[in-house]
Amino acid sequence: MFAIDRLSAIIPMTPDARSDVWKLSCILMYAGPVALSTINLRVGMLVTHAPSNPKVILENRRMVTEKLAALWDTGLEVQMAWLDTLSGGHTPWWTTSLRILEPLLERAIDNSKRLSSES
């Protein structure tokens, strides 16, 4: 029984766990193009505008602030997973991964939409 419990923390065995793994794979497949689109739009703005342009300065500040907020959220989720592990719990890797990646993907989508509407 103990081996099955340990195995279920590594391999998704329930339908809910398999659904979470499917969501995670969809997020990972979608995050790459969204991130590339955001990077492309930001680089395009930096190339077409002067560095002293208020629009560029505002976007750079916004980008740095968002990166720090994302780092904070990600670090908090990782820390909570570690604390759960150290206290004897075991949150499956797919649950922790979803908690980390969903807010990052939402931010990337929002950035891409905002930047594409501005250009």
Buried (B, 14 or more C-beta within 10 A) or exposed (E): EEEEEEEBBEEBEEEEBEEBBEBBEEBEEEBEEBBEBBBEBBEEBBEEBEEEEEEBEEBBEEBEEBEEEBEEBBEEBEEEBEEEEEEEEEBBBBBBBBBBBBBBBEBBBEBBBEBEEEE
